[in-house]
Amino acid sequence: MTDRKSELAENLARVEERIAAACAAAGRPREEVTLIVVTKTYPAGDVRILHGLGVRHVAENRDQDAAPKAAACADLDLTWHFVGQLQTNKVRSVVGYADVVQSVDRLRLVSSLSAAAGKAGRELGCLIQVALDAEAGGRGDRGGVAPDGVEELAAALDEAPGLRLAGLMTVAPLVGEYAGRQRAAFDRLMDLSTALRVNRPAANMVSAGMSADLEDAIAAGATHVRVGTAVLGVRPKLG
Ligand SMILES: *Cc1c(COP(=O)(O)O)cnc(C)c1O
């Protein structure tokens, strides 16, 4: 094995142990939780190594980095998740490679994604990103719609050709009432998910938890955790 391959294999094994332990502690079967490795800032070569180690879900947050990386890995059976704030002028590019957009947070993005998915002849999974620290009617600093805006976006997604509402996503807030209270934040996301699923049972993805707080997310009921640093290492400071 190359040095990088053994490093990634060791990191991945450690993350896998954490996920398994968190599932066991929560009384949940391991298969209920999908690991998504966030490969942002790392090269396509790392994605290829991770695929060789069994990873099938990867995530990126900037189209300018993600588009060439996805193209370089087009021969691999990978599910690509887009998790960054998404400008409408990048939508056409993102729809070209993403299977799931986890950061849907405004009506204009719904119409733009729907138009692009239609043109590309693709069906795109969409998660509504919830900003638990946003004021009613607003959006968070780091993207996401306030909890009271979820239903309006869900209704728009229900009607949008080419888009499939798959569930909810959040990033634990750094400020506000949930700062430092990841478990409470993820419990709140689960309540919103329960409400959403009353009329939309298929929208059952709950994407929450990162390197530092994946245990809290799994305890709360997350179905997908998004892990970067703990697998790939500390990112060079840029995005
Ligand atoms: C970078 C990123 C992650 C991964 O964060 P780590 O702390 O490196 O595990 C997860 N979710 C989103 C939206 C991200 O931008």
The ligand as an SDF file (V2000), in Angstrom:
LIG
                    3D

 15 15  0  0  0  0  0  0  0  0999 V2000
  -16.6150   20.4590    5.3130 C   0  0  0  0  0  0  0  0  0  0  0  0
  -17.9880   20.0010    5.6060 C   0  0  0  0  0  0  0  0  0  0  0  0
  -18.2140   18.8310    6.3510 C   0  0  0  0  0  0  0  0  0  0  0  0
  -17.1040   17.9890    6.9460 C   0  0  0  0  0  0  0  0  0  0  0  0
  -16.5520   18.6440    8.0470 O   0  0  0  0  0  0  0  0  0  0  0  0
  -15.3710   17.9530    8.9240 P   0  0  0  0  0  0  0  0  0  0  0  0
  -15.3930   18.7170   10.1860 O   0  0  0  0  0  0  0  0  0  0  0  0
  -14.1110   18.1260    8.1550 O   0  0  0  0  0  0  0  0  0  0  0  0
  -15.7290   16.5320    9.1060 O   0  0  0  0  0  0  0  0  0  0  0  0
  -19.5340   18.4460    6.5480 C   0  0  0  0  0  0  0  0  0  0  0  0
  -20.5720   19.1650    6.0680 N   0  0  0  0  0  0  0  0  0  0  0  0
  -20.3940   20.2910    5.3500 C   0  0  0  0  0  0  0  0  0  0  0  0
  -21.5850   21.0350    4.8580 C   0  0  0  0  0  0  0  0  0  0  0  0
  -19.1050   20.7510    5.1010 C   0  0  0  0  0  0  0  0  0  0  0  0
  -18.9350   21.8850    4.4040 O   0  0  0  0  0  0  0  0  0  0  0  0
  1  2  1  0
  2  3  1  0
  2 14  2  0
  3  4  1  0
  3 10  2  0
  4  5  1  0
  5  6  1  0
  6  7  2  0
  6  8  1  0
  6  9  1  0
 10 11  1  0
 11 12  2  0
 12 13  1  0
 12 14  1  0
 14 15  1  0
M  END
$$$$
